[in-house]
Amino acid sequence: MKKIAILGKPNVGKSSLFNRLAKERIAITSDISGTTRDVNKKIIQLEEHPIQILDTGGIDESTELFSKVKNLAFKTAQEADLILYLVDGKHLPDDEDRKLFYALQKIQNNCFLVINKIDNDKEKQNAYEFDSFGAHDSFFISVSHNRGINFLIQSILYHLGLHNTKNLQQESLEELLENMPEVSPTEVQEEIIHVGIIGRVNVGKSSLLNALIGEERSVVSAIEGTTIDPVDEIIEFQNKKICFVDTAGLRRRSKIKGIEKFALDRTNKILEKSHIALLVLDVSTTFVELDEKISSLVDKHSLGVIIVLNKWDIKIKEYKEIITELKRKFKFLEYAPILTVSALNKRHITDLKQKILEVYQNFSYRIPTSTLNNTILEATKKHPLPSDHGKIVRIYYATQYDTNPPQISLVMNRPKSLHFSYKRYLVNYLRDHFNFEGTPIILTPKDKKSIKE
């Protein structure tokens, strides 16, 4: 039976990862350094493969007790087939972590550098500082948010030779599917749905928030820039909790006054933590360039999105004309549902709440691996991949490694040769076969060597 040892300094999340892989709370987790001292062992099933995982104590030589813990951890590493060395991605890498990682690589060639506590894409950018370790295989995860765990599991199976990829170079996607095990969808944990309300000044965001929660929570006035601090409120709708955040109205950078400069920064911070954006547009006047610029925040933060056409009771044009203009100016949001509302008269407010739940379900959806690969295979048959200067470009397999939003890796022989137009074709093909209304789909081409070796 294959063995995996989890090592690292105290408080980097080793026991939490152990519990996550075991799918039960076995190891005690706390903020106190040295909570784990002995080695926790558990036989788990990874895609029907029995594997023993070993959770070691935090490596720290500050006391005699911790020196013994370190010795035991290193002894465990020698017995393992694969080492997962965890570091805290919220802190910059230090020399002690580097020395420990290099020492473990001498013990075991199969050593993954796992950077934990990467809760969003901004933290992922900062975590690239760990490239200085020179690790052959590194992974960004967040155990607490269940980010990147499935992709880590897939890579573990490949390195342990448990994923039937012996002849990966010769196999086509169609051949690979015959031997590829089914991956059960990861159960989405119940959580609060965070919804950011965005738009330029005076489009009615605060009125919309008040209508959604059914009370005067946000100050409403005709004065531009009334809302500075983000105003949030949690409601329960159909047994789901939704946290609405009314962000400050945005205006052209040249017209931002005083304290509003802080509002722009806070709006971005709010959207970093949001799942869905309500893009509020004022249909009592024409759309402007600033509306389009604000809508780019949706793509920047990879959010689910609903376009809310507010002030419908005093709309400037008829429905058909407004929708035609909308689709022309916001073509990149063609996957977004559109709702006409009047925050003042409570028009379609319940429908908007319902649509939020639907979009969040799409945002959190995980496609079963075999279904995903069959769909990609079907797409490549209907429209073969263009060659790269006469050289065959091939997709070996696909795996969805994360949700919120759906994120899919395409393991290929020539990932750099996947043209953006073909990637767009695949995204649209997936949209035709699965309900991804309101959510972006992120496709990432990867070299098979980065997975296999």
Secondary structure, DSSP 8 states (H G I E B T S, - for coil): -EEEEEEESTTSSHHHHHHHHHTS--S---SSTTS--S-EEEEEEETTEEEEEEE------SSHHHHHHHHHHHHHHHH-SEEEEEEETTS---HHHHHHHHHHHHH-S-EEEEEE---SHHHHHHHGGGGGG--SSEEE-BTTTTBSHHHHHHHHHHHTT-SS-TTTTT--HHHHHHH-------------EEEEEE-BTTSSHHHHHHHHHTS--S---SSTT---S-EEEEEEETTEEEEEEE---B--GGG--TTHHHHHHHHHHHHHT-SEEEEEEETTS---HHHHHHHHHHHHTT-EEEEEEE-GGG-SS-HHHHHHHHHHHTGGGTTS-EEE-BTTTTBTHHHHHHHHHHHHHHHT----HHHHHHHHHHHHHHS----BTTB---EEEEEEEETTTTEEEEEES-GGG--HHHHHHHHHHHHHHS--TT---EEEEEEHHHHH-
